[in-house]
Amino acid sequence: MFEVFNTSACQTVLNASGQLLASLGMSAGKGIEQSVELWEALLIIVATGVLASILAAGFTYLRKTIYNDKDSLDTSFDAGGKVNAGLTATSIVSQWIWAATLLRSASVASEYGVSGAFWYAAGATIQILLFSMLSVQLKIRAPGAKTYLQVVKARFGKTTHKVFCVFALATNIIVTAMLMLGGAAVITSLVKFISLEYATTLVAATIGAYTFIGGLGATVYVSYFNTAIMYVILVIFMSKVYMDPNNSGSPLGSVDRMYDILSCAKISEGNLENSYLTLVSGSALMFGITNIVGNFGTVFMDQSYWQSSVAAKPQQGALGFLLGGIAWFAMPFSFATTMGLAYIVLSASNGEPLLKAEQVNEGLVAPLVASHLLGKQGEIMMLIMLLMAVTSTGSAEVMAVTSILIYDIYGIYLRPYRKTTDTNSCILCGKGRGRMANPRDKCTCISMAYCEPCHQDDKDRDLNQRSVRSEYKCPTHGHYREYTDYLNRLKNWCLVWTTMAILPLTVLLYMMGLNLGWVYSFMGILVGSAVIPLALCMFWGRLTGIAMVIGSVSGTCVALITWLAVASTFDGGLSLFLDNTGKELPMLCGNLVAILFSGVVTVVVSFVTNRYYDKSQDAEIWENTRDIDNPLAPWTEVYAKELNLSGAHQLDNRPTLQEVSDTFRAARLLANIGSLVLTVVLVLVWPAFMVLVRVMSREEFTHWINVAKAWAFLALLFVLVVPLLNEAWDVVSAFKARSKVHNDVDSLSATRPTRIDTKRAPRRHSPSHLTATTTPPPTSASVTSSRPTTRPCRMAAARHQTTTSEETRSSTTPAWSQICRWRRTEGWDKRSPWKRLDSRCFNYEKVPDGSVCKKGEGTGTVGPRSFLLSEEMRLPEKVRDCGRWYLP
């Protein structure tokens, strides 16, 4: 029985509202009537999938045509590594808006009132804020890593790595289970003649389609669209509940109306004065703590959030996580304050709950209120909102599982490229590199971007129209490129397998009788014990692998024992398993033990097993994580501009850890200070202030609702405008840079330069043994079919260059005589063709943006390449130099 305060004023208000509900045909326990036709649901789902696929294809087209990205394995998982702060924020918001965010938050608010809405939102926001610190730390200490499990392996070896692979996959399974359980329950309750299996299959197909097309980058674009739609619908619902006073046919519509009925509604126990209008609630606080602990596990242990960190640079990533957390808070807080309190008002007006307890746990509170507010249109909006949430988070989880399968299972244990290499050895040649390499046998490999045979391979494969591409011929990168291409194809199969696995997982959990609320509270017990060990892995040098394993595994075991022991004390014991284990107290005890016990054990075991630790060992520890890299595109090339690097293409050339840390100091301070301040405000300052308020008056409740409305409207404005402007700016900037390269290349190709052939030149001090050749203007035809004629020697070539007309010399484009002037001293090191020698004198300089080489005075290394200048448009920014005119 739904209780009300027995006063004459309350009885008058509730009687009037009850008559309105009776006229609308609403009664206790009736639930939701299925009014959405099957064809309408199919149309919505198919339209969502088609639109998402179009966005994914658009993203792929932009990356290939504007940014010149290749269809590589890493690009599928990091979207190029340069996602801006706006899109990072919206992708975080979209990933963190689960079905539970919409359904469970409204259910909790309907149980505890305003305290439930607040603790759900605050308890799940601080993890995103604090994760910004881990994001920056990852980019500083392991900038080449694609998964956090790679860092674990680099520090502690395969045993610890295997244990945390289990935790990572378990986290993704739990999150996916919550998504599909909540989504399927709502879809089957709203749509006529649709089964759980059919609904799950449709949603999984939508997730797999656009994720397969565009990888992580596609999910970034689709996340923007999905997030914008969800916030628009949120504002519509808020407007109908709190800003529609002319709706006389409903007890909803204005803040005053809501307050009158909420002040009369009476919660059975737990809240101060049995009121829904107070933050002083023991039950809600217990849920809040459980929520905080559980969500630490599902954020820190979920690879999808680490992928969002990998996809952005440190400054953009830190800002994106902070802004994303602030914007995300509006969704559960405003949504639950709207739909959860509206459900209380409707039930109080009816005199008893409109839904049964099991229906509330399934998350049907929000769909019921949406149906009351807008009828069938409200149910369709709720269906669209839920579909957006499920597809966004589902695609992120599919990509996360796929990245773990490829990088951390298949690429390490099933089919590694080299079985005996370590992180300090070059995976291409097997030789040592960096601080521990023997100078006589040291890696001299360069990145693929600076490799002329690789560019020739790309050209040959682009011209090849056969279904089977030609083999790579580059002696340095060819075999490894074939290996990564194989992994890229395997990635597509892993996406399909992971998507298909969603259906049996959802059906199995449904047959077990698990509901959304139970799984949501249980997740921290299972994976929360790995949170503190993983965080220490990124920050603490003294940590040991055995401490991580013992702390995480023992934490989970003790948490499960505690959870079951507390649940057995209730009436019925463990015979009523789902009822008693799902209560607040067992869940609270299990979650707290998981995170606290594991943290204490991890720290103690680290001190015991690493007694002789010295602070000076930190440098070598973090060098192991900095060795994680992709030799085809090293991380130094991505951050060359920020770090002011030259020679970033050399695999053995990278800045020190201190230099990287100093460069990204602003990002680290932003993440540390911003996340800690916002966390303290959300979980300490704000609740402490509301404790002083006790039970809200009409004016205080009005202020509370105004805060919720303002937060929702500002979040909507941010989500719509900021990512769009950021991405538009990035695309326009990239297009201008690309156009500039084309224009400069066209102007430079108008001259007839001299080509110096050094392939067969003996390494002597006398230049008379070398030959010079003359090539036609560097057009696309000359790249493939032109054959140069032989000239006597390069001295003649140099003299030929110095006779270039004064008109050409004074042109805005560089005269080849200025570029090719040289003097001869030492020979070129064939093993390290990009090593700079002081004997090289070139008159050239790079434009600040690195787009084209222009006339100027100076000494620099251009490189021993013979590519034609017309090919420059295909090269990355840092490669655009006058390498064709190298004279040894």
Secondary structure, DSSP 8 states (H G I E B T S, - for coil): --EE---HHHHHHHHHHHHHHHHTT--TT------B-HHHHHHHHHHHHHHHHHHHHHHHHHHHHTS-----HHHHHHGGG---HHHHHHHHHHHH--HHHHHHHHHHHHHHTHHHHHHHHHHHHHHHHHHHHHHHHHHHH-TT-SSHHHHHHHHH-HHHHHHHHHHHHHHHHHHHHHHHHHHHHHHHHHBTT--HHHHHHHHHHHHHHHHHHHHHHHHHHHHHHHHHHHHHHHHHHHHHHHB-TT-TTSS-SBHHHHHHHHTTEE-SSSBGGG-SSBS-BHHHHHHHHHHHHHHHHHHHT-HHHHHHHHTS-HHHHHHHHHHHHHHHHHHHHHHHHHHHHHHHHHHHHHTS-SS-HHHHHTT-HHHHHHHHHHTHHHHHHHHHHHHHHHHHHHHHHHHHHHHIIIIIIIIIIIS-S-SS--TTB-TTT--B-GGG--GGGB---B-GGG-HHHHHHHHHHHH--SSS------TTTHHHHHHHHHHHHHHHHHHHHHHHHHHHHHHHHHHTT--HHHHHHHHHHHHGGGHHHHHHHHH-TT--HHHHHHHHHHHHHHHHHHHHHHHTTSTTGGGGHHHHHTSHHHHHHHHHHHHHHHHHHHHHHHHHHTTT--GGGHHHHHHHHHT---TTS-HHHHTHHHHT-SSTTBTT----HHHHHHHTHHHHHHHHHHHHHHHHIIIIIHHHHHHHH-B--HHHHHHHHHHHHHHHHHHHHHHHHHHHHHHHHHHHHHHHHHHHHHHHHHHHTTS--EEEE-SS----S-GGG-EEEE-----HHHHHT---EEES-HHHHHHHHHT--HHHHTSSS--HHHHS-----S---TTSTT---TT-----EE-TT---EE---------S----GGGGGGS-GGG-S-GGG---
